């Protein structure tokens, strides 16, 4: 990109966009990364009692978490390619995560797993831990789409 085209882009994004990016990144680190990785790691750690199928489910949950977190980090940059990659990584990670969550909760319900203290189904616990990862993914996709469709980016693409 030439120096002439760089002048057209504002040097700093708006405060609202910076706040949205900060919130999205924090939510992504907690929900998409930590909760999903810890759920997957628990399945892998207890593979002797759960079996190899659930250990693979845990591995795929960790891969999904990595994709969703990568998508969140990529949307921080205001470039066309990183915006497209952010959307692709976030959505593919979410789809993989939800597929693994469905498989895991189906298995837990079929086996009748419950919490030994509250007797609540374990599938509810997994849902409550993993489902909130939808929020930072939606935020990452929205931020990337807004940046891709912004006036400054469209102007840069038309002149460059």
N, C-alpha and C positions, 0 to 999 in steps of 0.2 A: 504494500500500500504506500503510495507516495505521501510526502509530507503535506501536500496540498489537501488531500482527502482526509488526513487525520485532523486537520483544523476544523472540519465540518462537524466532527463528532464532539459532543460536550465532554469536557475533561472528567467530570464527576457525574455519576447518576444522581437522580433526585433522592431526597431523604427518604421518601416513601419506598422507593425501590431498594435502597440500602437496608432499610428496616425489614422489608419483606425477605431480602436475601439472608439477612442475619437470622431471622426467625426460622426460615426454611432450613438453613444449615444446622441450627441447633436442634430443631425437631428431627431432622434427618439423622443427625448423629445419635440421638437418643432412640427414636422409634425404628428407623430403617436399619441403622447399623447395630446398635447395642442390643436391643431386644430380640431382633431376628437372629443375629449371630449367636447370642447366648442360648436361644431356643435350639438352634441347629447344633451348637457345640454340646449341649446336654444330650441330645439324641445320639451324637457320635460317641460321647464319653460312656454312655450306658448301652452301647451296641450289643454287649453280651446278653443283656436281659431283653432288649427290644428287638434284636435281629438286624440282619444286614439291610433289609429293605428300608427300615426307619433310619439307619445310619446314612444311607444314600439320600433320603429325604432331608436329613440334617445338613449334609454336604450341599445339596441344592439350595437349601435355605440360606446358607452362608454365601453362596454364589449370588443369589438374588439380592441379599443385603449389600454385597459389594457393587452390584450393578446399580442399585438404587442410590447408594452413596456416591458413586462415580457420577451419576446423572445430576445429583445435587451440586457437586463440586464443579462440574462442567458448565452449569448454567450461571455460574458467577462471572464468567468471561463473556464479553459482548462481541462475539464473532459468530459468523453464520455457521461455520462448521461445528464449533463447540455447542451452539444452540441445538442444531440438528442431532448431534451425538448425545446431548443431554436428554432430549426427548426420547430418543431410541433406547438409551440405557435405562432411564427411569421407568418407562412403560414396560420394557421387556423384563426388568427386575421385578416389577410389581406383578406382572402376569405369572412369572415363575414362582414368586412367593405365595401368591394366592392359590396356585395349583398345589403347591406343597402343603400349605395350610389345610386345604380341603382333604388331601390324602391323610395327613396326620390326624385331623379331627375325626375323620371317618374311621380310622383305625382305632383311635382312643374310644370312640363311642361303641364300636363293634366289640371291643374287649371289655367294656364296662369300667374303664379307668375312672376312679373318683379320688378326690382329695381325702386323705385319711382323717383329717380333722373336721372339715365342714361337710364332707360327703357330696360336695359339688362336683359335677363332671369336669375332668381334666381338659376336655375339649373347650369348655368355656374359658378356662384359664389361658389356653393357647390363643384363642380368639381375642381375648381382651389384651393380650400382650402384643400380638402381631398385627391385628387389623388397623391400629392407628397409624401404621406406616403409609397408609393411603394419603394422609394429610400432607406430609412433606413431598410426596411424589406429585400430587396435584399442584402444589405450590411451585415445584421445580419446573413442571411442564408449562404452567401459566407464565412464570417469569421468562423462561426461554422463548415462548411464543410471543410474548410482549416485546422482548428484545429483537426477535427476528422481524416483527412487523412494525417496529418503530420507524418514525419518520427519518431519523438520522441514518439508520441502516438502509432503508430504501433509497435514500438520496445517495449514499455512498455506493450502493450497488449500481445505480443508474449512471453515475459519473465515472466509476472505476472500471 
